[in-house]
Amino acid sequence: MGSTSPASDREPTPADGVVGVTSAAQDAAPPSGPATYFDGLSNRRQTVILGLANQLVLRSPDNFVSWPYEDIRRVDGPTGTLRVSCLSASPLARLEIRDPALAAELCARCSRIDENRITRGTIARIVGWSLAAAASIVAVVLVVLPFAADRLTPLVPPRMERHLGEAAVVQIQALFGDKLCSEAAGQAAFAKLVTALRRPAGLDDGIASQVLDTPIPNAFALPGGRIFLFRGLLDKSNDPDEVAGVLAHELGHLKHRDNLRQLIHNGGSSFLIGLLFGDVTGAGAAIFASRAMIDASYSREAEQAADSFAIQVMHKLGRPTRPMGELMVRITGKEDGTLSLWASHPLSEDRLARMRAENRPTSGPPLLSAEEWRALKGICRPS
């Protein structure tokens, strides 16, 4: 008579339901698989095994990391690879998954994986808005600021204008250093010339003038009544009437407040350009504006008005107007007249033609004696 084996000794059968339970347990087990991990602290690649449970778990023989699903974000990666980072991990930490099924499962669990992701469309929008902002700044610089400067200039009180001029002088001194010419006889001759021009120009005795020892042939005026003449212009001048014409022209800019208008425009322009190129503090604005004053490019109308003013002053003094035009041509050389429509300044040859047409016979005394003229030419020599 045979014996029956106990139930514990029998092989499990489908009828017992054991196989079904095992299969269900396997289906419920969280998926896992290999991936490449960069910890963001070194350039070492680590192969990790991923576990997708309550959090994403990264395991390796020498590492154990867990990332909350809500902190995981997709970042740009090569085609066929899911590359992600984690907000609560190192900013440079990256995980790369090449298994499509594992990548899909992780994406399904990370509801915010594409939040704040920069896509091509986002980049295109950023570029578009950046170009629009740049175009707006350019439009403001070329159109709005000149209009605003014209409207603001008459509203600036003289005291504030002097303060603006003094601020610009500080920048001029920083640019040129200790280059003020101070030879006594030359200083006296220069002061005499400026005074002779100031009176018929209708300007008060607050006008201050200095000569800078630099070879640039130029002269310019600052708001508040400061005139600077460069030694280079004196070197190219043949007589006092040539220098007087240039100084009278600069006095015209002072009289019409063109320099204040230009300083307002240049200061605003340089501030906006600084913003465009990352100088968010606008720290370069004052330096840029002061540099622009040295080589000021006034409008054609402002230049012609200053020339007219210089002509009137020289007529009142009974001195010729032709020498100023000759000095301009000597400094700049002959120019192509076909460009005159595009130049912001009247061309030197055009100005010479006007100065010759307006020239009158000399009826007034010389502005400087021969000795004073020699002293002015030598104003930058050591005393």
C-alpha positions as CSV (number, residue, x, y, z in Angstrom):
1,M,0.0,0.0,0.0
2,G,1.6,3.3,-1.1
3,S,2.0,6.4,1.0
4,T,1.0,9.9,-0.1
5,S,3.7,12.7,-0.1
6,P,3.0,15.6,2.1
7,A,1.8,18.8,0.4
8,S,5.0,20.5,1.2
9,D,6.9,17.9,-0.8
10,R,4.9,18.4,-4.0
11,E,6.0,20.6,-6.9
12,P,3.8,23.6,-7.1
13,T,1.3,23.5,-9.9
14,P,-0.7,26.3,-11.6
15,A,-3.7,25.0,-9.8
16,D,-2.1,25.9,-6.5
17,G,-2.0,29.6,-7.7
18,V,1.7,29.9,-6.7
19,V,2.9,30.6,-10.2
20,G,0.3,33.3,-10.7
21,V,1.4,35.0,-7.5
22,T,5.0,35.0,-8.5
23,S,4.2,36.4,-11.9
24,A,2.1,39.2,-10.3
25,A,5.0,40.0,-7.9
26,Q,7.4,40.2,-10.8
27,D,5.0,42.6,-12.7
28,A,4.7,44.8,-9.7
29,A,8.5,45.1,-9.1
30,P,9.8,48.5,-10.0
31,P,11.9,48.5,-13.2
32,S,15.7,49.0,-13.0
33,G,18.6,49.1,-15.4
34,P,22.1,50.5,-16.1
35,A,22.8,54.2,-16.7
36,T,25.8,56.6,-16.8
37,Y,26.2,59.0,-13.9
38,F,28.3,62.2,-13.5
39,D,28.4,63.5,-10.0
40,G,29.2,67.1,-11.0
41,L,32.3,67.1,-8.8
42,S,34.7,65.3,-11.1
43,N,34.8,64.3,-14.7
44,R,34.6,60.5,-13.8
45,R,31.9,58.5,-15.5
46,Q,30.1,56.1,-13.2
47,T,28.0,53.2,-14.3
48,V,25.0,52.9,-11.9
49,I,22.0,50.7,-11.6
50,L,18.8,52.6,-11.4
51,G,15.9,51.7,-9.2
52,L,12.5,53.4,-9.7
53,A,10.6,53.2,-6.5
54,N,9.4,56.1,-4.3
55,Q,12.4,58.0,-5.6
56,L,14.9,57.5,-8.4
57,V,17.8,55.5,-6.8
58,L,21.3,55.4,-8.3
59,R,23.5,52.5,-7.0
60,S,27.1,51.6,-7.7
61,P,29.7,49.7,-5.7
62,D,30.9,53.0,-4.2
63,N,27.9,55.3,-4.5
64,F,24.2,55.5,-3.4
65,V,22.2,58.5,-4.6
66,S,18.5,59.2,-4.5
67,W,16.7,61.9,-6.6
68,P,13.1,62.9,-5.9
69,Y,11.0,62.6,-9.0
70,E,9.6,66.1,-8.7
71,D,13.2,67.6,-8.8
72,I,14.3,65.8,-12.0
73,R,14.5,67.9,-15.1
74,R,15.4,67.0,-18.7
75,V,18.5,68.7,-20.1
76,D,19.9,68.7,-23.7
77,G,21.6,65.5,-24.7
78,P,22.5,63.4,-27.7
79,T,19.9,61.8,-29.9
80,G,18.7,58.5,-28.4
81,T,19.8,59.4,-24.8
82,L,17.7,60.8,-22.0
83,R,19.9,63.2,-20.0
84,V,18.5,64.6,-16.8
85,S,19.6,66.7,-13.8
86,C,18.2,67.1,-10.3
87,L,17.4,70.4,-8.6
88,S,18.3,69.1,-5.2
89,A,21.6,67.6,-6.4
90,S,24.9,69.2,-7.5
91,P,24.1,71.7,-10.3
92,L,26.5,69.9,-12.6
93,A,25.3,66.4,-11.8
94,R,23.9,64.5,-14.8
95,L,22.4,61.1,-15.5
96,E,22.3,59.6,-19.0
97,I,19.9,56.7,-19.8
98,R,20.1,54.9,-23.2
99,D,17.5,52.2,-22.5
100,P,14.3,53.5,-24.2
101,A,12.0,51.6,-21.9
102,L,13.7,52.7,-18.8
103,A,13.8,56.3,-20.1
104,A,10.1,56.2,-20.8
105,E,9.3,54.8,-17.4
106,L,11.3,57.6,-15.7
107,C,9.6,60.3,-17.8
108,A,6.2,58.9,-16.8
109,R,7.1,59.2,-13.1
110,C,8.6,62.7,-13.4
111,S,5.6,65.0,-13.9
112,R,7.8,68.1,-14.1
113,I,10.6,66.7,-16.2
114,D,10.2,69.3,-19.0
115,E,9.5,72.3,-16.7
116,N,11.6,75.3,-17.5
117,R,13.3,73.4,-20.3
118,I,15.0,75.6,-23.0
119,T,13.8,74.3,-26.3
120,R,14.7,75.5,-29.8
121,G,11.5,77.5,-29.8
122,T,12.4,79.1,-26.5
123,I,15.8,80.0,-27.8
124,A,14.3,81.5,-30.9
125,R,12.0,83.6,-28.8
126,I,14.9,84.7,-26.6
127,V,16.9,85.7,-29.7
128,G,13.9,87.4,-31.1
129,W,13.2,89.5,-28.0
130,S,16.9,90.3,-27.7
131,L,17.1,91.6,-31.2
132,A,13.9,93.6,-30.6
133,A,15.4,95.1,-27.4
134,A,18.6,96.0,-29.3
135,A,16.6,97.6,-32.1
136,S,14.6,99.5,-29.6
137,I,17.8,100.8,-27.9
138,V,19.2,101.8,-31.3
139,A,16.0,103.6,-32.2
140,V,16.1,105.5,-28.8
141,V,19.7,106.5,-29.4
142,L,19.2,107.7,-33.0
143,V,15.7,109.3,-32.7
144,V,14.3,109.7,-29.2
145,L,17.5,111.0,-27.4
146,P,18.3,113.7,-29.9
147,F,14.6,114.9,-29.7
148,A,14.7,114.7,-25.8
149,A,18.0,116.5,-25.7
150,D,16.6,119.4,-27.8
151,R,13.7,119.7,-25.4
152,L,15.6,119.3,-22.2
153,T,18.5,121.7,-23.0
154,P,16.5,125.0,-22.6
155,L,15.2,123.7,-19.2
156,V,18.6,123.1,-17.6
157,P,19.5,126.1,-15.3
158,P,22.9,127.7,-15.8
159,R,24.1,126.5,-12.4
160,M,23.4,122.9,-13.3
161,E,25.0,123.4,-16.6
162,R,28.2,124.5,-14.9
163,H,28.1,121.4,-12.6
164,L,27.8,119.2,-15.7
165,G,30.7,121.0,-17.3
166,E,32.8,120.5,-14.1
167,A,32.1,116.8,-14.1
168,A,33.2,116.6,-17.7
169,V,36.4,118.5,-16.9
170,V,37.3,115.8,-14.4
171,Q,37.0,113.2,-17.1
172,I,39.0,115.4,-19.5
173,Q,41.8,115.7,-16.9
174,A,41.7,111.9,-16.4
175,L,42.1,111.4,-20.1
176,F,44.9,113.8,-20.7
177,G,46.6,113.8,-17.3
178,D,48.9,116.7,-16.3
179,K,49.1,118.3,-19.8
180,L,48.0,121.8,-19.1
181,C,50.2,124.4,-20.8
182,S,51.1,127.1,-18.3
183,E,53.9,129.3,-19.7
184,A,53.1,132.7,-18.3
185,A,53.5,134.9,-21.4
186,G,51.6,132.4,-23.5
187,Q,48.8,132.2,-20.9
188,A,48.5,136.0,-20.9
189,A,48.3,136.1,-24.7
190,F,45.7,133.4,-24.8
191,A,43.6,135.1,-22.1
192,K,43.8,138.3,-24.1
193,L,42.6,136.6,-27.3
194,V,39.6,134.8,-25.6
195,T,38.6,138.1,-23.9
196,A,38.7,140.0,-27.2
197,L,36.3,137.3,-28.7
198,R,34.1,137.0,-25.7
199,R,32.9,140.6,-25.6
200,P,31.4,140.8,-29.1
201,A,30.1,137.3,-28.6
202,G,27.9,138.6,-25.7
203,L,29.3,136.1,-23.2
204,D,30.1,137.0,-19.6
205,D,33.6,136.8,-18.0
206,G,32.8,133.3,-16.6
207,I,34.4,131.8,-19.7
208,A,37.5,129.8,-18.7
209,S,40.0,128.7,-21.3
210,Q,43.1,126.4,-21.2
211,V,45.6,124.9,-23.7
212,L,46.4,121.2,-23.5
213,D,49.8,119.9,-24.6
214,T,48.7,117.3,-27.1
215,P,49.4,117.1,-30.8
216,I,45.8,116.7,-31.8
217,P,44.7,119.7,-33.9
218,N,41.4,120.4,-32.2
219,A,39.5,122.7,-29.9
220,F,36.2,122.1,-28.0
221,A,33.9,123.7,-25.4
222,L,32.2,122.2,-22.4
223,P,28.9,123.2,-20.8
224,G,29.2,126.0,-18.3
225,G,31.8,128.0,-20.3
226,R,35.1,125.9,-20.5
227,I,37.1,126.1,-23.7
228,F,40.1,123.8,-24.4
229,L,42.5,124.4,-27.2
230,F,45.0,121.7,-28.2
231,R,48.6,122.5,-29.0
232,G,48.3,120.6,-32.3
233,L,46.0,123.3,-33.6
234,L,48.4,126.1,-32.5
235,D,51.2,124.3,-34.3
236,K,49.3,124.3,-37.6
237,S,48.1,127.9,-37.3
238,N,49.9,130.7,-39.1
239,D,48.4,133.8,-37.4
240,P,46.1,134.8,-34.6
241,D,43.1,135.3,-36.9
242,E,43.1,131.5,-37.7
243,V,43.0,130.6,-34.0
244,A,40.5,133.4,-33.3
245,G,38.1,132.0,-35.9
246,V,38.1,128.5,-34.4
247,L,37.7,129.9,-30.8
248,A,34.8,132.1,-32.0
249,H,33.2,129.0,-33.5
250,E,33.5,127.2,-30.1
251,L,32.0,130.3,-28.4
252,G,29.1,129.9,-30.8
253,H,28.5,126.4,-29.5
254,L,28.5,127.8,-26.0
255,K,26.1,130.6,-26.9
256,H,23.7,128.1,-28.5
257,R,24.3,125.5,-25.7
258,D,25.1,122.9,-28.3
259,N,27.7,121.3,-26.0
260,L,25.1,120.9,-23.2
261,R,22.7,119.3,-25.7
262,Q,25.5,117.0,-26.9
263,L,26.5,116.0,-23.4
264,I,22.9,115.1,-22.6
265,H,22.6,113.1,-25.8
266,N,26.0,111.4,-25.4
267,G,25.4,110.6,-21.7
268,G,22.1,108.9,-22.4
269,S,23.4,107.1,-25.5
270,S,26.4,105.7,-23.7
271,F,24.3,104.6,-20.8
272,L,21.9,102.7,-23.1
273,I,24.8,101.2,-25.1
274,G,26.4,100.2,-21.8
275,L,23.2,98.3,-21.0
276,L,23.2,96.7,-24.4
277,F,26.7,95.3,-23.9
278,G,26.4,94.4,-20.2
279,D,27.5,97.6,-18.4
280,V,24.3,97.6,-16.4
281,T,25.6,100.3,-14.0
282,G,26.3,102.7,-16.8
283,A,29.7,103.3,-15.3
284,G,31.3,104.0,-18.6
285,A,28.7,106.7,-19.5
286,A,30.6,109.7,-18.2
287,I,33.9,108.6,-19.7
288,F,32.2,107.9,-23.1
289,A,30.4,111.2,-23.0
290,S,33.5,113.2,-22.2
291,R,35.5,111.4,-24.9
292,A,32.7,112.3,-27.3
293,M,32.9,115.9,-26.3
294,I,36.5,116.1,-27.5
295,D,35.5,114.9,-30.9
296,A,32.0,116.2,-30.8
297,S,30.0,115.6,-33.9
298,Y,27.3,118.3,-33.8
299,S,24.5,118.3,-36.3
300,R,25.1,120.0,-39.6
301,E,22.7,122.8,-38.6
302,A,24.5,123.4,-35.3
303,E,27.9,123.5,-37.1
304,Q,26.6,126.0,-39.7
305,A,25.0,128.1,-36.9
306,A,28.4,128.1,-35.0
307,D,30.2,129.2,-38.2
308,S,27.7,132.0,-38.7
309,F,28.3,133.1,-35.1
310,A,32.1,133.1,-35.7
311,I,31.6,135.1,-38.9
312,Q,29.6,137.7,-37.0
313,V,32.2,137.9,-34.1
314,M,35.1,138.4,-36.6
315,H,33.1,141.1,-38.5
316,K,32.5,142.9,-35.2
317,L,36.2,142.9,-34.5
318,G,37.0,144.0,-38.0
319,R,39.0,140.9,-38.7
320,P,39.0,138.5,-41.7
321,T,37.0,135.3,-41.8
322,R,39.0,133.6,-44.6
323,P,41.8,132.4,-42.2
324,M,39.5,130.1,-40.2
325,G,38.5,128.2,-43.4
326,E,42.1,128.0,-44.6
327,L,43.1,126.5,-41.2
328,M,40.3,123.9,-41.5
329,V,41.5,122.8,-44.9
330,R,45.1,122.7,-43.7
331,I,44.2,120.4,-40.9
332,T,41.9,118.0,-42.8
333,G,43.3,118.2,-46.3
334,K,41.2,118.2,-49.4
335,E,38.0,116.3,-49.2
336,D,35.7,114.6,-51.7
337,G,32.8,117.0,-52.2
338,T,30.5,114.1,-53.2
339,L,30.4,113.1,-49.5
340,S,29.1,116.4,-48.3
341,L,25.5,115.2,-48.3
342,W,26.4,112.5,-45.8
343,A,28.8,114.3,-43.5
344,S,27.5,115.5,-40.1
345,H,29.9,118.5,-40.3
346,P,30.1,120.9,-43.3
347,L,33.2,119.8,-45.2
348,S,36.3,122.0,-44.7
349,E,36.3,123.1,-48.4
350,D,32.7,124.1,-48.2
351,R,33.5,126.1,-45.1
352,L,36.4,127.7,-46.7
353,A,34.2,128.8,-49.6
354,R,31.8,130.3,-47.2
355,M,34.5,132.1,-45.2
356,R,35.9,133.5,-48.4
357,A,32.5,134.7,-49.5
358,E,31.9,136.3,-46.1
359,N,35.3,137.8,-45.9
360,R,35.6,141.6,-45.5
361,P,38.6,144.0,-45.7
362,T,40.4,144.2,-42.4
363,S,39.2,147.3,-40.4
364,G,40.1,146.4,-36.8
365,P,43.4,146.3,-34.9
366,P,45.3,143.0,-34.7
367,L,44.0,140.7,-32.0
368,L,47.6,140.0,-30.8
369,S,50.9,141.6,-31.4
370,A,53.7,139.7,-33.0
371,E,55.4,139.1,-29.7
372,E,52.1,137.9,-28.1
373,W,51.6,135.6,-31.0
374,R,55.0,134.0,-30.5
375,A,54.3,133.7,-26.8
376,L,51.0,131.9,-27.6
377,K,52.7,129.5,-30.0
378,G,55.1,128.7,-27.2
379,I,52.6,128.4,-24.4
380,C,53.4,124.7,-23.9
381,R,57.1,125.2,-23.5
382,P,58.4,124.9,-19.9
383,S,58.7,128.3,-18.1
